[in-house]
Amino acid sequence: MADEIKSVKGSKVEAPVKAESPKKEKLPEPKIVLERVYIIPLKRDVVKTACYKRSNKAVRLIREFIMKHAKTDKVVIKKEINEFVWAHGCKNPPGKVKVKVTKDDLGKAIVSLEAL
């Protein structure tokens, strides 16, 4: 009786069958090509901007610095750097930031915070 299909008004109702999704191929792990530590000076350029734009400018300067020195357009800034820059609000970012940059063979540079 458990094997029988329920019938509603004389017609058989079958449970829908899920289609199997195609398995995704795993991409190989990207190899690290470059790993460096930089101390990025921010104060010189941040002081020249309006007070309420300073932390935004500091994050932009970090991105531009890494694009120039790592020679790539694909820059990923981790959350910890953003929180460090914004720790004292938008008007008072730090004067310099020590970061660790790892660049893989695909050209993607990942920027993480290094202790000062």
C-alpha positions in Angstrom: 0.0 0.0 0.0 2.9 2.4 0.6 4.1 1.8 -2.9 0.8 2.8 -4.4 0.3 6.3 -5.8 -2.5 8.4 -4.4 -5.4 9.0 -6.7 -7.6 12.1 -6.8 -11.0 11.8 -8.5 -9.8 8.8 -10.5 -6.6 10.3 -11.8 -3.2 9.5 -10.6 -1.0 12.3 -9.1 2.7 11.7 -9.2 5.2 13.5 -7.1 7.4 15.8 -9.1 10.9 14.5 -9.9 13.8 16.9 -9.3 16.0 17.3 -12.3 19.6 16.6 -11.4 21.7 19.7 -11.7 24.9 19.5 -13.7 28.0 19.2 -11.4 30.2 22.2 -11.4 33.8 21.7 -12.3 36.1 22.8 -9.6 38.5 25.5 -10.8 42.1 25.1 -9.8 43.4 27.2 -6.9 45.1 30.3 -8.2 48.9 30.3 -7.5 50.4 33.2 -5.6 52.8 35.1 -7.8 53.6 38.1 -5.6 53.4 38.7 -1.8 54.6 42.0 -0.4 54.1 44.3 2.6 53.6 48.1 1.9 53.3 51.1 4.2 50.9 53.4 2.3 51.2 57.1 3.3 47.7 58.7 3.3 48.1 61.9 5.2 49.7 64.0 2.4 46.7 63.6 0.0 43.9 63.2 2.6 44.6 66.5 4.2 44.0 68.3 0.9 40.4 67.0 0.7 37.2 68.2 2.4 36.8 66.9 6.0 33.7 64.8 5.2 35.3 63.1 2.3 38.6 62.0 3.9 38.0 58.4 4.7 36.5 57.8 1.3 39.6 59.4 -0.3 41.9 57.2 1.9 40.3 54.0 0.6 40.5 55.3 -2.9 44.2 56.1 -2.4 44.9 52.6 -1.1 43.2 51.1 -4.2 45.2 53.4 -6.5 48.5 52.7 -4.7 48.0 48.9 -5.1 47.0 49.2 -8.7 50.2 51.1 -9.4 52.6 48.9 -7.4 51.1 45.5 -8.1 50.5 46.4 -11.8 46.9 45.2 -11.9 43.4 46.6 -12.2 41.7 43.9 -10.2 42.1 45.0 -6.5 40.2 43.5 -3.6 40.3 45.4 -0.4 39.4 43.3 2.6 36.8 44.4 5.2 39.4 44.8 7.9 41.2 47.6 6.1 38.0 49.4 5.5 37.1 49.1 9.2 40.6 50.3 10.2 40.3 53.4 7.9 36.8 54.2 9.1 37.5 53.5 12.8 37.6 57.2 13.8 34.9 58.3 11.5 34.9 59.9 8.1 36.8 63.0 9.1 39.9 61.4 10.7 41.4 58.5 8.8 44.9 57.2 9.8 48.0 58.9 8.5 49.5 55.6 7.1 48.4 52.0 6.7 50.6 48.9 6.6 49.1 46.4 4.2 50.0 42.9 2.9 49.3 42.4 -0.8 49.0 39.0 -2.4 48.7 38.8 -6.2 47.7 35.5 -7.9 48.4 34.3 -11.4 45.0 35.6 -12.6 46.1 39.2 -11.9 43.9 39.7 -8.8 45.5 41.5 -5.9 44.1 40.9 -2.4 44.9 43.6 0.2 44.8 42.7 3.9 45.8 44.6 7.0 49.2 44.1 8.5 49.9 45.2 12.1 51.7 48.5 12.4 
